[in-house]
């Protein structure tokens, strides 16, 4: 339902090239009327509402355990020529269900371990056998660095350590 003047504006050739058509970028604003319909309030129920209560099965000595086992980082083994021999060597240190492998480009194998123990065993095995690999540090083994501001330089460090343990 456009008029001929709108079509002419839409396909107007503003350039010197005959092979190029520049269309207008502005669009018409369409005003829509809103009907005054009453809003219905829908009552929703969460299926997780029942899980918020603490149970004694999850608690240890009355405290809920807050330690979460982090997934170990992947191990990248470089220069793998024979995949079968590599898997035989890995099976000596870890069970089959404790790791997953994925082949990447340039003879690189990515090993994802399920537990941190299997990760540590594989890394130790690779170090002992001089296998070329790289990986990242476990999140639970990262060191914390703490900066305490607004302390005088003559403050005794033993006093700071004692205050931190209280």
C-alpha positions in Angstrom: 0.0 0.0 0.0 2.6 2.4 -1.0 2.2 5.2 -3.4 4.3 5.7 -6.5 6.2 8.6 -4.9 7.3 6.4 -2.0 8.5 3.8 -4.5 10.4 6.4 -6.4 12.0 7.6 -3.1 12.9 4.1 -2.1 14.6 3.1 -5.4 16.1 6.5 -6.1 19.5 6.3 -7.6 21.8 8.8 -5.8 25.0 7.5 -7.3 26.5 7.8 -10.7 26.7 4.1 -11.1 23.9 2.4 -13.0 24.5 -0.9 -11.3 24.0 0.4 -7.8 20.7 1.2 -6.2 20.6 2.9 -2.8 17.5 2.3 -0.8 16.4 4.7 1.8 17.3 3.7 5.4 14.4 5.4 7.2 11.4 3.3 7.9 7.9 4.5 8.5 6.8 4.6 12.1 3.7 2.5 12.7 1.6 3.7 15.6 -0.3 0.9 17.3 -3.1 1.5 19.7 -3.1 -0.3 22.9 -6.4 -1.7 24.1 -7.2 -1.4 27.8 -7.3 -5.0 28.7 -7.0 -5.9 32.4 -3.8 -7.6 33.3 -4.2 -11.1 34.6 -1.9 -12.2 37.4 -0.7 -15.7 37.0 0.5 -17.5 40.0 3.6 -19.5 39.5 5.2 -22.2 41.5 8.8 -23.1 41.7 9.8 -26.7 41.6 12.9 -25.8 43.6 11.0 -24.2 46.5 11.0 -27.5 48.4 14.8 -27.8 48.2 15.7 -24.7 50.2 15.2 -26.3 53.6 18.3 -27.7 55.2 18.4 -31.5 55.9 20.6 -33.4 58.2 21.9 -35.6 55.3 23.7 -32.7 53.8 25.3 -31.5 57.0 28.4 -32.7 58.7 28.6 -32.1 62.4 25.7 -29.7 62.1 27.4 -27.5 59.5 26.7 -27.7 55.8 29.8 -28.5 53.9 30.7 -25.5 51.7 33.7 -27.2 49.9 32.8 -27.8 46.3 35.1 -30.0 44.2 36.3 -28.0 41.3 36.7 -29.6 37.9 40.4 -30.0 37.0 41.8 -28.1 34.0 42.5 -30.0 30.7 45.9 -31.5 29.9 47.2 -31.0 26.4 49.7 -33.6 25.2 51.7 -32.5 22.2 53.2 -34.5 19.3 51.2 -37.7 19.6 51.9 -40.0 16.7 50.4 -43.2 18.0 47.1 -42.7 19.9 46.8 -46.3 21.0 50.2 -46.4 22.6 49.4 -43.2 24.5 46.1 -44.6 25.8 47.9 -47.8 27.0 50.3 -45.7 28.9 47.6 -43.6 30.5 45.6 -46.6 31.5 48.5 -47.7 33.7 48.0 -44.6 35.9 44.3 -43.8 35.6 41.1 -45.8 35.0 39.2 -45.5 31.8 36.2 -43.7 33.4 38.5 -41.1 35.1 39.4 -39.2 31.9 38.1 -38.3 28.5 40.2 -37.5 25.4 39.7 -35.4 22.4 41.9 -35.1 19.3 42.9 -31.6 18.2 44.9 -30.2 15.3 48.6 -30.6 15.0 48.9 -34.0 16.8 47.6 -32.5 20.1 45.4 -34.6 22.4 43.2 -32.9 25.0 42.7 -34.9 28.2 39.9 -33.9 30.6 40.0 -35.6 34.0 37.0 -36.3 36.1 38.6 -36.0 39.5 41.5 -33.9 40.8 43.2 -37.1 42.0 43.3 -38.6 38.5 44.5 -35.2 37.2 47.4 -35.2 39.7 48.3 -38.8 38.8 48.4 -38.1 35.1 50.5 -34.9 35.5 52.9 -36.8 37.8 53.1 -39.7 35.2 53.8 -37.2 32.4 56.6 -35.5 34.4 58.2 -38.8 35.4 58.3 -40.0 31.8 59.3 -36.7 30.2 56.1 -36.4 28.1 55.6 -33.0 26.5 52.4 -31.5 27.7 51.0 -28.4 29.2 48.2 -27.7 31.7 47.0 -25.1 34.1 47.0 -24.9 37.9 44.2 -26.3 39.9 41.9 -23.6 41.3 42.1 -25.1 44.8 45.9 -24.8 44.7 46.1 -21.2 43.7 47.8 -18.9 46.3 46.0 -16.0 47.8 47.6 -12.6 48.1 46.2 -10.3 50.6 46.9 -6.6 50.9 46.1 -4.8 54.1 45.8 -1.0 53.7 46.4 1.8 56.2 48.9 0.0 58.4 51.9 1.7 59.8 55.2 0.2 58.5 56.4 -0.5 62.1 53.4 -2.8 62.9 54.6 -6.2 64.0 53.7 -9.0 61.6 53.1 -11.5 64.4 50.3 -9.2 65.7 48.7 -9.2 62.3 48.8 -13.0 62.1 47.3 -13.3 65.6 44.4 -10.9 64.6 43.8 -12.9 61.5 43.3 -16.2 63.3 40.7 -14.8 65.8 
